[in-house]
Amino acid sequence: MAMTEWLLEGLFLGIFCELGVIMSYHLILLTPVFHNLSQYRMDKITSRSAINWFTVGYFLLIGFFFERRIYN
């Protein structure tokens, strides 16, 4: 296997994994809990803050997972 084929395979796998992570993030945000937040049952600042904190937590967990997988 040539070096370019090996790099290209890794690139496609990385893109596929990243798109899966982003898709699952958007599907979670479309759940009824976050849908109710966006319907202004909570004030706008609180709902935006809750979604921002969820986003930070979600991508931190994904980042830690991939770091553990790479270095183990």
Protein Blocks (a to p, Z undefined) as FASTA:
>chain_A
ZZklmmmmmmmmmmmmmmmmmmmmmmmmmpmklmmmmnopacfklmmmmmmmmmmmmmmm
mmmmmmmmmmZZ
